[in-house]
Amino acid sequence: MQLTATDSTGATLTWTIDAPDVHSFVGFVSDGHLTSLTVWKDDIPDSFVTVNDLHLSVAAVPEPATYGMLLGGLGLLGLAARRRKGR
């Protein structure tokens, strides 16, 4: 069984597990973002591949309507403050 991981810095690590069993474990920690993960399994009888705790994240980008609601709310707060000051 062969595992290859590549991150956004270009670092690539490859692991080969000759006789995988229930205690086989491979970890990959990087400061960059994981760009690819390849798991290749030969015809090894009674074996299967699992991936646990694979964390992928995407930065949230607000929609334009969110900015519009923010500006509208700030405008209403400004209008309310102006009316109170005028009294």
MODELLER restraints for C-alpha pairs under 7 A, 6 or more apart:
rsr = mdl.restraints
at = mdl.atoms
rsr.add(forms.Gaussian(group=physical.xy_distance, feature=features.Distance(at['CA:1:A'], at['CA:16:A']), mean=5.76, stdev=0.5))
rsr.add(forms.Gaussian(group=physical.xy_distance, feature=features.Distance(at['CA:1:A'], at['CA:17:A']), mean=5.24, stdev=0.5))
rsr.add(forms.Gaussian(group=physical.xy_distance, feature=features.Distance(at['CA:1:A'], at['CA:18:A']), mean=6.40, stdev=0.5))
rsr.add(forms.Gaussian(group=physical.xy_distance, feature=features.Distance(at['CA:1:A'], at['CA:40:A']), mean=5.74, stdev=0.5))
rsr.add(forms.Gaussian(group=physical.xy_distance, feature=features.Distance(at['CA:1:A'], at['CA:41:A']), mean=4.47, stdev=0.5))
rsr.add(forms.Gaussian(group=physical.xy_distance, feature=features.Distance(at['CA:1:A'], at['CA:42:A']), mean=6.05, stdev=0.5))
rsr.add(forms.Gaussian(group=physical.xy_distance, feature=features.Distance(at['CA:2:A'], at['CA:15:A']), mean=5.66, stdev=0.5))
rsr.add(forms.Gaussian(group=physical.xy_distance, feature=features.Distance(at['CA:2:A'], at['CA:16:A']), mean=4.45, stdev=0.5))
rsr.add(forms.Gaussian(group=physical.xy_distance, feature=features.Distance(at['CA:2:A'], at['CA:17:A']), mean=6.32, stdev=0.5))
rsr.add(forms.Gaussian(group=physical.xy_distance, feature=features.Distance(at['CA:2:A'], at['CA:39:A']), mean=5.96, stdev=0.5))
rsr.add(forms.Gaussian(group=physical.xy_distance, feature=features.Distance(at['CA:2:A'], at['CA:40:A']), mean=5.13, stdev=0.5))
rsr.add(forms.Gaussian(group=physical.xy_distance, feature=features.Distance(at['CA:2:A'], at['CA:41:A']), mean=6.45, stdev=0.5))
rsr.add(forms.Gaussian(group=physical.xy_distance, feature=features.Distance(at['CA:3:A'], at['CA:14:A']), mean=5.57, stdev=0.5))
rsr.add(forms.Gaussian(group=physical.xy_distance, feature=features.Distance(at['CA:3:A'], at['CA:15:A']), mean=5.16, stdev=0.5))
rsr.add(forms.Gaussian(group=physical.xy_distance, feature=features.Distance(at['CA:3:A'], at['CA:16:A']), mean=6.46, stdev=0.5))
rsr.add(forms.Gaussian(group=physical.xy_distance, feature=features.Distance(at['CA:3:A'], at['CA:38:A']), mean=5.65, stdev=0.5))
rsr.add(forms.Gaussian(group=physical.xy_distance, feature=features.Distance(at['CA:3:A'], at['CA:39:A']), mean=4.63, stdev=0.5))
rsr.add(forms.Gaussian(group=physical.xy_distance, feature=features.Distance(at['CA:3:A'], at['CA:40:A']), mean=6.31, stdev=0.5))
rsr.add(forms.Gaussian(group=physical.xy_distance, feature=features.Distance(at['CA:4:A'], at['CA:12:A']), mean=6.94, stdev=0.5))
rsr.add(forms.Gaussian(group=physical.xy_distance, feature=features.Distance(at['CA:4:A'], at['CA:13:A']), mean=5.66, stdev=0.5))
rsr.add(forms.Gaussian(group=physical.xy_distance, feature=features.Distance(at['CA:4:A'], at['CA:14:A']), mean=4.28, stdev=0.5))
rsr.add(forms.Gaussian(group=physical.xy_distance, feature=features.Distance(at['CA:4:A'], at['CA:15:A']), mean=6.44, stdev=0.5))
rsr.add(forms.Gaussian(group=physical.xy_distance, feature=features.Distance(at['CA:4:A'], at['CA:37:A']), mean=5.76, stdev=0.5))
rsr.add(forms.Gaussian(group=physical.xy_distance, feature=features.Distance(at['CA:4:A'], at['CA:38:A']), mean=5.11, stdev=0.5))
rsr.add(forms.Gaussian(group=physical.xy_distance, feature=features.Distance(at['CA:4:A'], at['CA:39:A']), mean=6.65, stdev=0.5))
rsr.add(forms.Gaussian(group=physical.xy_distance, feature=features.Distance(at['CA:5:A'], at['CA:12:A']), mean=5.59, stdev=0.5))
rsr.add(forms.Gaussian(group=physical.xy_distance, feature=features.Distance(at['CA:5:A'], at['CA:13:A']), mean=5.43, stdev=0.5))
rsr.add(forms.Gaussian(group=physical.xy_distance, feature=features.Distance(at['CA:5:A'], at['CA:14:A']), mean=6.54, stdev=0.5))
rsr.add(forms.Gaussian(group=physical.xy_distance, feature=features.Distance(at['CA:5:A'], at['CA:36:A']), mean=5.77, stdev=0.5))
rsr.add(forms.Gaussian(group=physical.xy_distance, feature=features.Distance(at['CA:5:A'], at['CA:37:A']), mean=4.58, stdev=0.5))
rsr.add(forms.Gaussian(group=physical.xy_distance, feature=features.Distance(at['CA:5:A'], at['CA:38:A']), mean=6.51, stdev=0.5))
rsr.add(forms.Gaussian(group=physical.xy_distance, feature=features.Distance(at['CA:6:A'], at['CA:12:A']), mean=4.31, stdev=0.5))
rsr.add(forms.Gaussian(group=physical.xy_distance, feature=features.Distance(at['CA:6:A'], at['CA:13:A']), mean=6.61, stdev=0.5))
rsr.add(forms.Gaussian(group=physical.xy_distance, feature=features.Distance(at['CA:6:A'], at['CA:34:A']), mean=6.03, stdev=0.5))
rsr.add(forms.Gaussian(group=physical.xy_distance, feature=features.Distance(at['CA:6:A'], at['CA:35:A']), mean=5.72, stdev=0.5))
rsr.add(forms.Gaussian(group=physical.xy_distance, feature=features.Distance(at['CA:6:A'], at['CA:36:A']), mean=5.24, stdev=0.5))
rsr.add(forms.Gaussian(group=physical.xy_distance, feature=features.Distance(at['CA:6:A'], at['CA:37:A']), mean=6.60, stdev=0.5))
rsr.add(forms.Gaussian(group=physical.xy_distance, feature=features.Distance(at['CA:7:A'], at['CA:32:A']), mean=5.59, stdev=0.5))
rsr.add(forms.Gaussian(group=physical.xy_distance, feature=features.Distance(at['CA:7:A'], at['CA:33:A']), mean=5.26, stdev=0.5))
rsr.add(forms.Gaussian(group=physical.xy_distance, feature=features.Distance(at['CA:7:A'], at['CA:34:A']), mean=4.18, stdev=0.5))
rsr.add(forms.Gaussian(group=physical.xy_distance, feature=features.Distance(at['CA:7:A'], at['CA:35:A']), mean=5.02, stdev=0.5))
rsr.add(forms.Gaussian(group=physical.xy_distance, feature=features.Distance(at['CA:7:A'], at['CA:36:A']), mean=6.90, stdev=0.5))
rsr.add(forms.Gaussian(group=physical.xy_distance, feature=features.Distance(at['CA:8:A'], at['CA:32:A']), mean=5.20, stdev=0.5))
rsr.add(forms.Gaussian(group=physical.xy_distance, feature=features.Distance(at['CA:8:A'], at['CA:33:A']), mean=5.11, stdev=0.5))
rsr.add(forms.Gaussian(group=physical.xy_distance, feature=features.Distance(at['CA:8:A'], at['CA:34:A']), mean=6.17, stdev=0.5))
rsr.add(forms.Gaussian(group=physical.xy_distance, feature=features.Distance(at['CA:8:A'], at['CA:35:A']), mean=5.88, stdev=0.5))
rsr.add(forms.Gaussian(group=physical.xy_distance, feature=features.Distance(at['CA:9:A'], at['CA:32:A']), mean=5.83, stdev=0.5))
